[in-house]
Amino acid sequence: MNRSRGYAASGVAHNAQTVGRVVLAVFVVLFMVGSSFFVMVAGAEDEPEIWTDKDEYRVGETVLISGHGFCQSAKSR
């Protein structure tokens, strides 16, 4: 009789450990989804911006143009 209680207790402990792992996995997934949503929303607030490395250039000098805030599929004119 004492043995059966030991097996039952270990089964309950195993089930509790499994439930704990499942709950942790759910929280990790929710955190990942939530943080990626935050990154998308934060990135969407940026206005597209373009700039050059200098204010003025000499004739024939190479111009370096940089920018950020554009979608990957955005087209420029």
Buried (B, 14 or more C-beta within 10 A) or exposed (E): EEEEEEEEEEEEEEEEEEEEEEEEEEEEEEEEEEEEEEEEEEEEEEEEEEEEEEEEEEEEEEEEEEEEEBEEEEEEE
